């Protein structure tokens, strides 16, 4: 969600509840490299971001690396920018879902060459502001940001201090929402749910009660399968807005970009990681695939391993194409 360059793209860096992510936080300064540049090593360490879609990527990759290729796989949850540092240093071998970090990519991929671009994940990420379909159907003009102030009173909550509520996830997420509210002169207060899991709980409760709400949200996300949401049109995203926001995030006054999500490998691992590296380079699936696994983990409460197993059993033609 994470998710910013992630300047104007999402950096959903907050830790989820363990039940939602299936993985704990790690102190990357104390973790030794499991790879250590040993050719033919049979251990792979994957960085897993805090949102459930990233957990879905790692779960399926881990299951296939272990059950089809005979590797031992370790996963560590680490925030997005520190994950780049860990990847460069060889403390993790791969990031499977990056939402766009141009500064880190320039430093580590193009300048230092300690990180290698492993190609697209196959999923396109997009952040925006969303309202429930039942509210949009009743009030179609709410889908234009220029009309949001008209509905501020209806979107008020006890937490929003007399203004309309814009629901965000974790306070540690790096978003443009406070700048957008200020620069677009909107009568709204950004209210943080605390995490992706808490935000989902709040959205589901609103939907159950058929209450109106406005929320920062993102695709891909399995929740769309359960709570139909419609995006509010913000001012068009432009390169000029992006460049301005890079220099000063408080100036952002346009929509979030749409971002093709990418994978990155530690360069030593990319060169000497054998079948594991080749497999991760070939790993490429759809939004529907990711949402299928995410929903099993977050909503059906399956373990990440069991969710991955079920997806693998259902989609042999897809994953067999990734085998080196």
KAFENNOR-V486870 format. One record per residue. N is the residue number from 0. PHI is phi in radians with two decimals (none if undefined). PSI is psi in whole degrees, 0 to 359 (none if undefined). OMEGA is omega in whole degrees, 0 to 359 (none if undefined). Layout:
# KAFENNOR-V486870
N|PHI|PSI|OMEGA + N|PHI|PSI|OMEGA
This chain:
# KAFENNOR-V486870
0|none|none|none + 1|none|28|177 + 2|-3.11|none|none + 3|none|64|134 + 4|-1.34|53|41 + 5|-1.11|72|185 + 6|-1.26|297|174 + 7|-1.98|17|171 + 8|-2.04|166|192 + 9|-1.27|137|172 + 10|-2.17|76|184 + 11|-1.34|92|190 + 12|-1.82|357|181 + 13|-1.25|149|177 + 14|-1.38|133|175 + 15|-1.46|166|172 + 16|-1.06|146|184 + 17|-1.00|327|181 + 18|-1.16|330|182 + 19|-1.42|327|185 + 20|-1.78|330|182 + 21|1.26|17|181 + 22|-2.68|147|186 + 23|-1.75|169|178 + 24|-1.28|157|182 + 25|-2.37|144|174 + 26|-1.53|101|187 + 27|-1.22|343|180 + 28|-1.31|342|183 + 29|-1.87|354|184 + 30|-1.51|125|176 + 31|-1.32|152|177 + 32|-1.18|126|177 + 33|-1.38|346|184 + 34|-1.62|307|174 + 35|0.92|33|174 + 36|1.05|22|179 + 37|-1.52|116|180 + 38|-1.03|136|178 + 39|1.35|12|181 + 40|-1.03|145|184 + 41|-1.88|22|176 + 42|-2.11|137|178 + 43|-2.25|137|177 + 44|-2.03|123|181 + 45|-1.87|134|171 + 46|-1.42|133|181 + 47|-2.15|119|178 + 48|-1.31|173|194 + 49|-1.42|348|181 + 50|-1.57|156|191 + 51|-1.20|332|176 + 52|-1.07|319|177 + 53|-1.15|324|177 + 54|-1.13|324|178 + 55|-1.11|316|176 + 56|-0.97|308|185 + 57|-1.14|324|182 + 58|-1.11|314|181 + 59|-1.23|318|177 + 60|-1.06|316|180 + 61|-1.09|315|182 + 62|-1.05|316|182 + 63|-1.28|322|176 + 64|-1.06|321|182 + 65|-1.37|314|189 + 66|-1.57|338|180 + 67|-1.87|329|186 + 68|-2.01|355|173 + 69|1.33|25|178 + 70|-1.64|156|165 + 71|-1.67|132|184 + 72|-2.07|129|172 + 73|-1.89|143|175 + 74|-2.16|143|177 + 75|-2.33|138|176 + 76|-1.62|125|183 + 77|-2.60|143|181 + 78|-1.07|161|192 + 79|-1.09|310|181 + 80|-1.21|314|175 + 81|-1.02|332|178 + 82|-1.11|325|177 + 83|-1.13|318|177 + 84|-1.08|315|180 + 85|-1.10|321|179 + 86|-1.15|316|179 + 87|-1.07|323|182 + 88|-1.46|356|180 + 89|1.44|11|178 + 90|-1.35|335|166 + 91|-2.24|156|184 + 92|-1.70|335|186 + 93|-2.69|144|166 + 94|-1.97|123|186 + 95|-1.70|350|179 + 96|-2.56|99|177 + 97|-1.94|131|184 + 98|-1.63|11|176 + 99|1.89|99|176 + 100|-2.25|80|185 + 101|-1.02|323|181 + 102|-1.13|313|179 + 103|-1.16|320|180 + 104|-1.09|318|178 + 105|-1.12|316|184 + 106|-1.14|311|190 + 107|-1.63|326|181 + 108|-1.49|312|188 + 109|-1.59|322|183 + 110|-1.57|298|182 + 111|-1.37|333|181 + 112|1.04|30|177 + 113|-1.59|350|178 + 114|-2.22|142|182 + 115|-2.06|133|175 + 116|-1.16|122|182 + 117|-1.82|13|173 + 118|1.60|179|184 + 119|-1.28|147|173 + 120|-1.32|334|182 + 121|1.79|355|183 + 122|-1.98|138|177 + 123|-1.80|129|181 + 124|-1.72|142|177 + 125|-2.59|133|177 + 126|-1.91|146|176 + 127|-2.91|189|174 + 128|-1.86|136|188 + 129|-2.34|147|173 + 130|-2.16|158|178 + 131|-1.19|148|183 + 132|-1.04|324|181 + 133|-1.11|328|178 + 134|-1.34|319|178 + 135|-1.12|323|178 + 136|-1.11|322|181 + 137|-1.38|333|184 + 138|-2.40|74|186 + 139|-1.00|331|183 + 140|-1.27|351|177 + 141|-1.16|344|183 + 142|-1.36|0|173 + 143|-1.94|124|185 + 144|-0.97|332|181 + 145|-1.10|341|181 + 146|-1.78|4|185 + 147|-1.10|322|182 + 148|-1.08|333|177 + 149|-1.07|332|185 + 150|-1.90|9|183 + 151|-1.02|319|181 + 152|-1.12|321|179 + 153|-1.22|335|182 + 154|-1.73|11|178 + 155|-1.24|144|172 + 156|-2.33|166|177 + 157|-1.01|335|182 + 158|-1.48|348|189 + 159|-1.68|8|170 + 160|1.07|41|178 + 161|1.47|359|178 + 162|-1.94|175|171 + 163|-1.21|153|180 + 164|-1.74|130|167 + 165|-1.88|110|186 + 166|-1.47|121|174 + 167|-1.94|180|183 + 168|-1.58|259|182 + 169|-1.68|147|175 + 170|-1.06|341|180 + 171|-1.48|351|175 + 172|-1.14|142|174 + 173|-1.73|107|180 + 174|-2.19|171|177 + 175|-1.72|7|194 + 176|-1.14|318|179 + 177|-1.11|321|178 + 178|-1.14|318|180 + 179|-1.11|316|179 + 180|-1.04|316|180 + 181|-1.19|309|187 + 182|-1.28|334|177 + 183|-1.63|3|177 + 184|0.97|52|181 + 185|-1.73|140|182 + 186|-1.50|61|184 + 187|-2.34|157|176 + 188|-2.12|129|174 + 189|-1.29|125|180 + 190|-2.10|126|183 + 191|-1.62|129|178 + 192|-1.27|329|179 + 193|2.10|329|180 + 194|-2.94|170|175 + 195|-1.05|315|182 + 196|-1.06|317|180 + 197|-1.17|323|179 + 198|-1.15|319|177 + 199|-1.08|316|179 + 200|-1.02|316|181 + 201|-1.15|316|180 + 202|-1.08|317|180 + 203|-1.13|324|179 + 204|-1.20|317|175 + 205|-1.00|313|183 + 206|-1.13|320|178 + 207|-1.05|321|181 + 208|-1.54|0|182 + 209|1.00|36|178 + 210|-1.57|148|176 + 211|-1.29|149|175 + 212|-2.74|157|174 + 213|-2.16|127|186 + 214|-2.42|139|163 + 215|-1.11|130|178 + 216|-2.72|178|190 + 217|-2.70|156|172 + 218|-2.03|145|1 + 219|-1.36|148|177 + 220|-2.82|129|184 + 221|-1.12|338|185 + 222|-1.06|333|177 + 223|-1.00|333|179 + 224|-1.17|334|184 + 225|-1.86|323|181 + 226|-2.13|101|179 + 227|-1.09|126|181 + 228|-2.14|151|179 + 229|-2.19|135|185 + 230|-1.40|138|173 + 231|-1.45|132|181 + 232|-1.37|116|175 + 233|-1.65|168|176 + 234|-0.93|141|186 + 235|-0.97|136|176 + 236|-1.26|132|179 + 237|-2.28|160|178 + 238|-1.13|324|179 + 239|-1.09|317|177 + 240|-1.11|319|180 + 241|-1.10|314|181 + 242|-1.12|318|179 + 243|-1.10|317|180 + 244|-1.19|333|177 + 245|-1.12|320|180 + 246|-1.33|323|182 + 247|-2.60|97|183 + 248|-1.00|337|182 + 249|-1.24|351|182 + 250|-1.63|355|186 + 251|-1.06|130|180 + 252|-2.45|28|180 + 253|-2.38|172|182 + 254|-1.16|161|173 + 255|-1.22|152|178 + 256|-1.38|167|169 + 257|-1.67|132|192 + 258|-2.22|114|171 + 259|-1.14|121|184 + 260|-1.36|142|186 + 261|-2.20|165|176 + 262|-1.97|150|177 + 263|-2.42|144|178 + 264|-2.10|150|166 + 265|-1.05|135|186 + 266|-1.09|320|177 + 267|-1.06|319|178 + 268|-1.19|319|179 + 269|-1.06|323|182 + 270|-1.38|323|190 + 271|-2.13|5|184 + 272|-1.41|3|172 + 273|1.04|222|185 + 274|-1.10|327|180 + 275|-1.11|315|179 + 276|-1.15|318|179 + 277|-1.12|321|179 + 278|-1.08|314|182 + 279|-1.16|328|176 + 280|-1.16|326|181 + 281|-1.47|343|182 + 282|-1.03|119|188 + 283|-2.81|113|181 + 284|-2.42|184|188 + 285|-1.81|170|175 + 286|-1.03|320|180 + 287|-1.10|320|177 + 288|-1.06|310|182 + 289|-1.09|317|181 + 290|-1.14|327|178 + 291|-1.07|313|180 + 292|-1.26|319|180 + 293|-1.02|317|182 + 294|-1.16|323|177 + 295|-1.11|323|180 + 296|-1.31|308|190 + 297|-1.44|323|186 + 298|-1.77|316|181 + 299|-1.45|351|176 + 300|1.11|31|173 + 301|-1.38|154|172 + 302|-1.14|156|179 + 303|-1.03|322|180 + 304|-1.14|317|181 + 305|-1.20|321|177 + 306|-1.08|316|178 + 307|-1.10|317|180 + 308|-1.02|315|181 + 309|-1.14|319|178 + 310|-1.11|316|180 + 311|-1.05|319|179 + 312|-1.14|327|183 + 313|-1.46|338|189 + 314|-2.26|54|184 + 315|-1.09|325|182 + 316|-1.14|329|181 + 317|-1.25|306|187 + 318|-1.29|335|179 + 319|-1.13|334|178 + 320|-1.24|344|180 + 321|-1.56|350|185 + 322|-1.25|136|180 + 323|-1.30|none|none
